[in-house]
Amino acid sequence: MNEFYDDRASVDITFNSIGSFLKSGALFYSPTITKDLIEFHSNHHKYFKQFNDIPISIYSPDNWIPHCTLSNRLSSERLAEAFNYCLSRNETVYGKIKEVAIIKIVNKNTVPIIFSKKLKEN
């Protein structure tokens, strides 16, 4: 990953909608899908395809729904409350993907970073 991301530039990203995955209790920001975002994601999967042990993963390029999770495992009532809160108080969020990381999910409260790499500023 260090070699692959060594010359990769940061990616502009804009979040202007919120959403939820069915039966998940998840609430997320959904980014505007741009050519740069799709290429960034697709190039990663192409380069590391030999390590893909779950070909039908929800993160594979043909299945991926770009999102930034705000909350997980909410009850229906709490999800509706959080959704309404975000809907009425938030505006478009502009940012950059400036770093990539590999995490290890130990449990729902512990997710240490195993590796991270800053991207070049563009």
Protein Blocks (a to p, Z undefined) as FASTA:
>chain_A
ZZmmmmpccdddddfbdcddehklpacddddddfklmmmmmmmmmmmmmmmmbfkbckbm
kloccdddfbghiafklmmmmmmmmmmmpccdddddfbdcddddfblmbccdfbdcdddd
ZZ
